[in-house]
């Protein structure tokens, strides 16, 4: 079968199997890799010419303690399914990415992060233990106390240490499904840094949208909208929330994200009415805004798109972010999906974890062939000189040298991988 990641680049052939039927004593020939909802970008969830173990059949809730919030589920359970169970009972996942349509196994394998990294760290920091099914050792339990090196390799380990079968996670208490949020416009990167420093001291969830096309000629470079939120103590009176059920029904022959349309969208988005005082918002609408548009990845056309996400150390972030935005604005490429976020100072939870102290910038780019790849080469140069790293879960083209520079523990990690598990990404960056 032909499979791709969420960005639809690349599309490759695999043999498909059900993960619940996985048996180390009856292994097929060729490399194996677990595959959940396919919401990773690029090829870290792909295994060209090999075998994919589809994990959605691992969908049972195993154990939940409503007094402590400790939950054990099979790895194919999605965050959406978890939220349906936990929120009415007063519990919430400690960290969520920008979509709830990911499996818990995928959240572990990519050590996902969210808007609250500066207070909560990454997803892996809240995992208490895992059941791992390896081709060379069968089922093993891994945790910070038991098989700690396998545990550290599995958190953020891109599914390469074996099949994650169960996840035990510490949830956090909440009073309702609602949040208290506010937004404020900023007109330059200097304004962003000042606003961010203040907001991160007061708010557990923070994130900024950046106008990636503002180049200083028509609009100030670095302008955007800053948003912050926290879980509400009480729901608003007569609280109701109905999630939009929009979808992109067809694949357009070309990207709908283009220069004139994108500039118009960014202008309208920047000038949208804002409520600077805290006001209620449902967690689904605020934490997962794009989940209300099913198949939104189709707007980039049949050729697909790339996401470029980097993390930059604190000491170099200000200059590097400014230079990255200059390069993108000059190119005229980019998307309305441009996110800037300051991480906390927690150490990475796993050996290959992407979240680390610093600032992360993430942007989507329609595939325009050679022009897009030439831009990426310029962006890579900025990230390398700033001693930053690219996010494997969002990558379809970084070089092996770029990966190895950003993840120096990769050699030790390689010793802990399952001998029969591999991926297109892993072979590409370690060849």
C-alpha positions as CSV (number, residue, x, y, z in Angstrom):
1,X,0.0,0.0,0.0
2,X,1.1,3.6,-0.6
3,X,1.4,5.7,2.5
4,X,2.6,9.3,3.3
5,X,2.8,11.5,6.3
6,X,0.5,14.4,7.0
7,X,2.4,16.7,4.6
8,X,1.9,14.1,1.8
9,X,5.7,14.1,0.9
10,X,7.0,11.5,0.2
11,X,4.6,8.8,-0.9
12,X,6.1,5.4,-0.5
13,X,5.1,1.7,-0.8
14,X,4.9,-0.6,2.3
15,X,3.5,-3.9,3.4
16,X,0.9,-3.3,6.1
17,X,0.2,-5.4,9.2
18,X,-1.9,-5.1,12.3
19,X,0.3,-4.3,15.4
20,X,-1.8,-6.5,17.7
21,X,-0.8,-9.5,15.6
22,X,2.9,-8.7,16.0
23,X,4.9,-11.8,17.0
24,X,8.7,-11.8,17.3
25,X,8.8,-15.5,16.5
26,X,7.1,-14.9,13.1
27,X,8.8,-11.8,11.8
28,X,8.5,-10.9,8.1
29,X,11.7,-10.2,6.1
30,X,12.7,-6.5,6.1
31,X,12.5,-3.6,8.5
32,X,9.5,-2.9,10.7
33,X,8.0,0.3,12.0
34,X,4.9,1.2,14.0
35,X,2.4,3.6,12.4
36,X,-0.4,5.3,14.2
37,X,-2.6,8.2,12.9
38,X,0.0,9.3,10.3
39,X,0.1,12.9,11.6
40,X,3.9,13.1,11.6
41,X,5.3,15.1,8.7
42,X,7.9,13.7,6.3
43,X,9.3,10.2,6.6
44,X,9.9,9.4,10.3
45,X,6.6,7.5,10.2
46,X,7.4,5.8,6.9
47,X,9.4,2.7,6.0
48,X,9.8,2.5,2.3
49,X,10.1,-1.1,1.0
50,X,9.5,-2.4,4.5
51,X,6.6,-3.2,6.9
52,X,4.3,-0.9,8.8
53,X,2.6,-2.2,12.0
54,X,-0.6,-0.3,12.3
55,X,-1.3,0.4,15.9
56,X,-4.9,1.7,16.0
57,X,-6.0,-1.8,16.9
58,X,-4.2,-1.3,20.3
59,X,-7.1,0.9,21.5
60,X,-8.0,-0.3,25.0
61,X,-8.0,1.6,28.2
62,X,-6.2,-0.7,30.6
63,X,-6.4,1.1,34.0
64,X,-7.3,4.5,35.4
65,X,-7.1,5.7,39.0
66,X,-9.5,8.7,39.3
67,X,-7.9,9.6,42.7
68,X,-4.4,10.0,41.4
69,X,-4.9,10.6,37.6
70,X,-2.6,7.8,36.6
71,X,-3.8,6.2,33.4
72,X,-2.5,3.1,31.5
73,X,-3.7,2.6,27.9
74,X,-2.6,0.7,24.9
75,X,-0.5,2.8,22.6
76,X,-3.1,3.1,19.8
77,X,-5.5,5.1,21.9
78,X,-5.7,8.7,20.6
79,X,-5.5,11.9,22.5
80,X,-9.0,12.6,21.3
81,X,-10.3,9.4,22.9
82,X,-8.3,10.1,26.1
83,X,-9.8,13.6,26.3
84,X,-13.3,12.2,25.9
85,X,-12.7,9.9,28.9
86,X,-10.6,12.2,31.2
87,X,-12.0,15.7,30.9
88,X,-15.5,14.9,32.3
89,X,-13.7,13.2,35.2
90,X,-11.6,16.3,36.0
91,X,-8.3,15.2,34.4
92,X,-6.3,16.5,31.4
93,X,-3.2,15.3,29.5
94,X,-0.2,17.1,30.9
95,X,1.0,18.1,27.4
96,X,-0.8,18.2,24.1
97,X,0.5,19.0,20.6
98,X,-1.5,21.1,18.1
99,X,-3.8,18.2,17.1
100,X,-5.6,15.7,19.3
101,X,-5.7,13.2,16.4
102,X,-2.4,11.5,17.4
103,X,-1.9,8.2,19.3
104,X,-0.3,8.0,22.7
105,X,2.4,5.8,21.2
106,X,3.1,8.5,18.6
107,X,3.2,11.2,21.3
108,X,5.8,9.2,23.1
109,X,7.9,8.3,20.0
110,X,8.0,12.0,18.9
111,X,8.1,13.4,22.5
112,X,5.6,16.0,21.5
113,X,5.4,19.4,23.1
114,X,2.7,22.0,23.5
115,X,2.0,25.6,24.4
116,X,2.8,24.9,28.0
117,X,6.4,23.6,27.6
118,X,7.8,26.4,29.7
119,X,6.0,25.0,32.7
120,X,5.3,21.4,31.9
121,X,8.1,20.3,29.6
122,X,7.4,17.7,26.9
123,X,5.1,14.7,26.9
124,X,7.8,12.3,27.8
125,X,8.4,14.0,31.1
126,X,5.1,12.7,32.3
127,X,5.3,9.1,31.2
128,X,5.8,6.8,34.2
129,X,6.4,3.6,32.3
130,X,6.0,1.8,29.0
131,X,5.5,-1.7,27.7
132,X,7.9,-2.3,24.8
133,X,7.7,-5.3,22.5
134,X,11.1,-5.9,20.9
135,X,12.1,-8.4,18.3
136,X,15.1,-9.5,20.3
137,X,13.7,-9.5,23.8
138,X,9.9,-9.9,23.7
139,X,7.8,-7.8,26.0
140,X,9.8,-5.6,28.5
141,X,8.7,-2.9,30.9
142,X,10.7,0.2,30.7
143,X,10.7,3.2,33.1
144,X,13.2,5.6,34.7
145,X,13.8,2.9,37.3
146,X,13.6,-0.3,35.2
147,X,15.6,-0.6,31.9
148,X,16.2,3.2,32.1
149,X,18.4,3.4,29.0
150,X,15.7,1.7,26.9
151,X,13.2,4.2,28.4
152,X,15.4,7.2,27.6
153,X,15.9,5.9,24.0
154,X,12.1,5.3,23.5
155,X,11.0,8.8,24.6
156,X,11.5,10.7,21.4
157,X,13.0,7.6,19.8
158,X,10.9,7.8,16.6
159,X,9.6,4.2,17.1
160,X,13.0,2.7,16.6
161,X,13.4,0.8,19.9
162,X,10.5,-1.6,19.2
163,X,6.7,-1.6,19.3
164,X,5.3,0.5,22.1
165,X,2.3,-1.5,23.4
166,X,1.2,0.4,26.6
167,X,1.7,3.8,28.0
168,X,1.3,4.8,31.7
169,X,0.8,8.5,32.0
170,X,0.3,11.0,34.8
171,X,-2.6,13.3,34.1
172,X,-3.2,16.7,35.6
173,X,-6.4,17.9,37.4
174,X,-8.7,20.4,35.7
175,X,-12.0,21.9,36.8
176,X,-13.8,22.0,33.4
177,X,-13.4,21.7,29.7
178,X,-12.9,25.5,29.4
179,X,-10.0,27.8,29.4
180,X,-9.4,31.5,30.1
181,X,-7.4,33.1,27.2
182,X,-6.3,36.4,25.9
183,X,-4.5,37.8,22.8
184,X,-2.4,40.9,22.0
185,X,-0.9,42.2,18.8
186,X,2.8,42.9,18.6
187,X,4.6,45.0,15.9
188,X,8.2,43.8,16.0
189,X,10.3,41.0,17.4
190,X,11.5,43.2,20.2
191,X,7.9,43.6,21.2
192,X,7.5,39.8,21.1
193,X,10.4,39.1,23.4
194,X,9.2,41.7,25.9
195,X,5.7,40.4,25.8
196,X,6.8,36.8,26.0
197,X,9.0,37.3,29.0
198,X,6.1,38.9,30.9
199,X,3.4,36.4,29.8
200,X,5.4,33.2,30.5
201,X,5.7,34.3,34.2
202,X,1.9,34.5,34.5
203,X,0.4,32.1,32.0
204,X,1.0,28.3,31.6
205,X,0.1,28.2,27.9
206,X,1.7,30.7,25.5
207,X,2.2,30.9,21.8
208,X,2.6,33.5,19.0
209,X,1.5,33.6,15.4
210,X,4.0,35.4,13.1
211,X,3.4,37.1,9.8
212,X,6.2,35.4,7.9
213,X,5.8,37.7,4.8
214,X,6.2,41.1,6.7
215,X,9.5,42.3,5.2
216,X,9.7,45.9,6.4
217,X,8.5,47.5,3.2
218,X,4.8,47.4,3.6
219,X,4.6,46.0,7.2
220,X,7.1,45.9,10.1
221,X,9.1,42.6,10.1
222,X,8.3,40.4,13.1
223,X,4.7,41.5,13.6
224,X,2.2,39.0,14.9
225,X,-0.4,38.0,17.6
226,X,0.5,36.7,21.0
227,X,-1.9,34.4,22.8
228,X,-1.9,32.9,26.3
229,X,-4.3,30.8,28.3
230,X,-4.9,28.6,31.4
231,X,-7.5,26.1,32.4
232,X,-10.6,27.9,33.8
233,X,-11.5,27.4,37.4
234,X,-15.2,27.3,36.5
235,X,-17.0,27.0,33.2
236,X,-18.7,30.2,31.9
237,X,-22.5,30.6,32.5
238,X,-24.6,28.7,30.0
239,X,-21.4,27.3,28.5
240,X,-21.8,25.6,25.1
241,X,-19.3,24.6,22.5
242,X,-20.0,23.1,19.1
243,X,-16.8,22.3,17.2
244,X,-16.9,23.3,13.5
245,X,-17.2,20.3,11.2
246,X,-15.7,21.8,8.1
247,X,-13.5,19.8,5.7
248,X,-11.5,20.3,2.5
249,X,-13.4,17.9,0.2
250,X,-11.1,17.7,-2.8
251,X,-7.4,17.9,-3.8
252,X,-7.0,21.2,-5.8
253,X,-4.6,20.9,-8.7
254,X,-2.4,23.6,-7.2
255,X,-1.7,25.0,-3.7
256,X,-4.3,27.4,-2.4
257,X,-1.6,28.9,-0.3
258,X,0.0,31.4,-2.7
259,X,1.5,34.9,-2.6
260,X,-1.4,37.2,-3.2
261,X,-3.9,35.1,-1.2
262,X,-1.4,34.6,1.6
263,X,-0.7,38.3,2.0
264,X,-4.4,39.0,2.1
265,X,-5.0,36.3,4.7
266,X,-2.1,37.5,6.9
267,X,-3.4,41.1,6.7
268,X,-6.9,40.1,7.7
269,X,-5.6,37.8,10.4
270,X,-3.3,40.4,12.0
271,X,-6.1,43.0,12.1
272,X,-8.8,40.6,13.5
273,X,-10.7,41.9,16.5
274,X,-8.9,40.8,19.7
275,X,-10.1,40.6,23.3
276,X,-7.1,41.5,25.4
277,X,-8.9,40.8,28.7
278,X,-9.2,37.2,29.7
279,X,-12.3,35.5,28.3
280,X,-13.5,31.9,28.1
281,X,-12.7,29.5,25.3
282,X,-13.2,25.7,25.0
283,X,-10.0,23.7,25.1
284,X,-10.8,22.1,21.7
285,X,-11.1,25.4,19.9
286,X,-8.1,27.0,21.5
287,X,-5.6,24.2,21.8
288,X,-6.6,22.4,18.5
289,X,-7.9,25.1,16.1
290,X,-7.1,23.2,12.9
291,X,-8.9,20.0,14.1
292,X,-12.1,21.7,13.2
293,X,-11.1,21.5,9.5
294,X,-10.8,17.9,8.5
295,X,-8.2,17.1,5.7
296,X,-6.9,20.7,5.9
297,X,-3.6,19.4,4.5
298,X,-5.3,19.3,1.1
299,X,-5.2,23.1,0.8
300,X,-1.6,22.8,-0.4
301,X,-2.5,20.9,-3.5
302,X,-1.5,17.5,-4.8
303,X,2.2,18.2,-4.5
304,X,1.9,18.5,-0.7
305,X,3.9,20.7,1.5
306,X,6.9,20.8,3.9
307,X,7.0,22.0,7.5
308,X,10.2,23.6,8.7
309,X,10.5,23.5,12.5
310,X,13.7,24.4,14.3
311,X,14.8,25.1,17.9
312,X,17.4,27.7,18.7
313,X,19.4,28.1,21.9
314,X,18.6,31.0,24.2
315,X,22.0,32.7,23.5
316,X,21.4,32.8,19.7
317,X,17.7,32.8,19.3
318,X,17.0,36.5,18.9
319,X,19.4,37.1,16.0
320,X,18.6,33.7,14.4
321,X,14.8,34.1,14.5
322,X,15.2,37.6,12.9
323,X,17.4,36.2,10.1
324,X,15.2,33.2,9.4
325,X,12.2,35.6,9.1
326,X,14.2,37.9,6.8
327,X,15.1,35.0,4.5
328,X,11.5,33.7,4.4
329,X,10.0,37.2,3.7
330,X,12.5,37.8,0.9
331,X,11.6,34.5,-0.7
332,X,7.9,35.2,-0.8
333,X,7.3,31.7,0.4
334,X,5.7,30.5,3.6
335,X,2.2,30.0,5.0
336,X,-0.4,31.4,7.3
337,X,0.7,28.7,9.7
338,X,3.8,30.3,11.3
339,X,4.3,29.7,15.0
340,X,6.9,31.1,17.5
341,X,7.2,29.7,21.0
342,X,9.8,29.9,23.8
343,X,10.5,26.5,25.4
344,X,11.2,26.2,29.1
345,X,14.6,25.3,30.5
346,X,13.9,21.6,31.2
347,X,16.4,19.2,29.9
348,X,15.3,17.0,27.0
349,X,13.2,14.0,28.3
350,X,14.7,11.5,25.9
351,X,18.0,10.9,24.0
352,X,16.6,12.2,20.7
353,X,14.0,14.6,22.1
354,X,13.6,17.8,20.1
355,X,12.2,20.1,22.9
356,X,15.1,21.8,24.8
357,X,15.8,25.2,26.3
358,X,15.5,27.9,23.6
359,X,12.9,29.1,21.0
360,X,11.1,27.2,18.3
361,X,9.9,28.5,15.0
362,X,7.6,26.4,12.8
363,X,6.3,27.2,9.3
364,X,4.6,25.4,6.5
365,X,5.7,25.8,2.9
366,X,3.9,24.6,-0.3
367,X,6.2,22.5,-2.4
368,X,7.5,24.7,-5.1
369,X,10.3,22.4,-6.1
370,X,13.8,23.9,-6.5
371,X,12.9,27.3,-5.1
372,X,11.6,25.8,-1.8
373,X,14.7,23.6,-1.4
374,X,17.0,26.5,-2.1
375,X,15.3,28.4,0.7
376,X,15.6,25.5,3.1
377,X,19.4,25.4,2.4
378,X,19.6,29.0,3.5
379,X,17.5,28.4,6.6
380,X,19.6,25.4,7.4
381,X,22.7,27.5,7.3
382,X,21.2,30.0,9.8
383,X,20.2,27.1,12.2
384,X,23.6,25.5,12.0
385,X,25.4,28.7,12.7
386,X,23.1,29.3,15.7
387,X,23.8,25.7,17.0
388,X,20.1,24.8,16.6
389,X,18.3,21.6,15.5
390,X,15.5,20.6,13.2
391,X,12.5,18.5,14.4
392,X,12.6,14.9,13.0
393,X,8.8,14.6,13.4
394,X,8.3,17.5,11.0
395,X,11.1,16.7,8.5
396,X,11.2,15.2,5.0
397,X,14.6,16.5,3.8
398,X,17.3,17.4,6.4
399,X,20.8,16.1,5.7
400,X,22.5,13.5,7.8
401,X,25.0,16.1,8.9
402,X,22.3,18.4,10.1
403,X,20.6,15.6,12.1
404,X,23.9,14.5,13.7
405,X,24.8,18.0,14.7
406,X,21.5,18.6,16.3
407,X,21.3,15.3,18.1
408,X,24.8,14.4,19.3
409,X,23.5,11.4,21.3
410,X,22.5,9.6,18.1
411,X,25.5,7.2,18.3
412,X,24.5,6.0,21.8
413,X,20.9,5.9,20.8
414,X,21.7,3.7,17.8
415,X,23.1,1.0,20.1
416,X,19.6,0.8,21.8
417,X,17.4,0.5,18.7
418,X,15.6,-2.7,17.9
419,X,17.6,-4.6,15.3
420,X,14.6,-5.1,13.1
421,X,13.0,-1.7,13.5
422,X,13.9,1.1,11.1
423,X,12.4,4.0,9.1
424,X,12.9,5.9,5.9
425,X,14.0,8.9,8.0
426,X,16.6,6.9,10.1
427,X,18.2,5.3,7.0
428,X,18.3,8.7,5.3
429,X,20.1,10.6,8.2
430,X,22.4,7.8,9.2
431,X,23.4,6.4,5.8
